[in-house]
Amino acid sequence: MDMVRIHALGLFSITALWSCSTAATRQRLPEPVDAGSSALAVSVFIQPRTGPFLGTGKAPDIVLFARLEEGEDLDDLKTKDVLIPSTFVSGRDAYVLNVDPGSYVAVAAVYSEDLEPLHIPIGNVNVGKNVQVKFHLGLFDGTVTSRDYFSRELIEQTQTSVAPASFAFMGRYIGEPSLRFGRGDELQEHFLRVLEGQDTRREAVLDDLDAPDAAHRLSATVADRGLKADYDFCGRAAGVLRGTAWALMLERLKQGDSSPSL
């Protein structure tokens, strides 16, 4: 099946994907490419509790997914260097259309924000008698692109299987990002290097200051796989997918039957 996949993402690639993702909501959505085409969606909202993003909250521009082959488990994700970007995002819901049937997880979210300059005082230097120069560190002047890497626990919570010609919902999540990446779990470290390069280092504060964008660890404060979350998603998605073949699959999901009638 023809599907966009990503081996590695630089800042330019992510910007281009974001443009395509948002444009998809303004244009005709792609139809199923064959009779077995399936679709997935996940609801993600990023809600910081500390740092310069405090109180703003943000839905992702892109969510990245990975496929687990039959017999694979989460440990096998450490071998995956191919990720699947969402086709488009509507509100907090990220959709990926035309996936092969199988098992999938969400592994990262990407978003951009326009921030006012932030200046942090870092010290004073005496340059003469009774004269001091104050030094400030300037951060976040302009657009900042962030990549939030899902914790192993959050990845496991999103794991979902989708049948042929079906629609599956991975659940509703509110995630809290770390102030900086620092050290992540083994899956966060793996996907950090998949997206940013094998030589990427984010352990030290200076590593982040040298980087052109931001990276965070993301853990779930809300993880909802209940029937109400499914029902609420179906209500939102019905308007988004109206008039497409995906709407028929969505109706089966709403009725609690994710497999097509034979």
Residue, then its C-alpha position, 0 to 999 in steps of 0.5 A: m500500500d502506498m503510504v508516506r513514511i519517514h526515516a529521519l526528520g530535520l527541521f525543514s522536513i517537519t515544517a514541510l510535513w506540517s504544511c501538508s498536514t494542515a493543508a489536508t484539512r482544507q482540501r479533499l481528503p484522500e480516499p482509500v487506495d484499495a478495498g483493504s485500506s484502514a485508518l487510525a486516529v488519536s487525540v493528543f493535547i500537550q499541557p505543560r505545568t512548568g516553563p515558558f509554555l506554562g498554561t498555554g496548552k497545545a494540540p500537535d501539528i503532527v503525530l508520528f506512529a510506528r507499526l508493529e509486525e505480527g509477533e513484535d512487542l514494544d521492545d522491537l520498537k528499538t529497531k524501528d527507524v521508519l515512522i508514519p506521520s499523521t495525514f492531518v490534524s483536526g483540533r486535538d485529533a490526529y488522523v492517519l489514513n490508508v494504513d495497512p491492517g495491523s498493530y500501531v503505536a503513537v511515539a511522538a508529537v511535533y508542534s510549533e509556537d510563536l513565542e515572545p523573547l525570553h531573557i534569563p539573567i546569567g550573571n554580572v561582570n565588573v568591567g571597571k570601577n563601579v561599572q558592571v555589565k549584566f548578561h542575559l541569555g536570550l531564548f525563544d525569540g520567534t517560532v520554536t518547533s518542539r518534538d515531544y517523545f512519548s514515554r514507554e508507558l504512553i506508547e503502550q497505552t496507545q497500542t491499537s490494532v486495526a482490521p482491514a477496511s476499518f477505522a480504529f481510535m487509539g484513545r484520548y491523551i493529555g500529556e505533560p512535557s518535561l522542561r527539557f529532554g535530559r535523559g529519556d527512557e530507551l524508546q524516547e532515546h531511540f526515537l530522538r536519534v531516529l528523528e534528530g540523528q544518531d549523534t544527537r545529544r540532549e543530556a546537558v543544558l548546553d545541548d539544548l541551547d545549541a539546538p535550533d529547536a526543542a525536545h521534551r519527554l512526554s508522559a500522560t496525565v490523562a489516558d482515556r480508552g473508554l467508550k465515552a472517549d470513543y463516542d466523543f471522537c466519533g462525533r467530532a470525526a463525523g463532521v470532518l470525514r463527512g462525504t468520504a468512504w472513511a465515514l462509513m468505517l467510522e460509523r462501524l466504529k461508533q456502533g462498536d464494530s470495527s470490522p467490515s461486514l462481509 
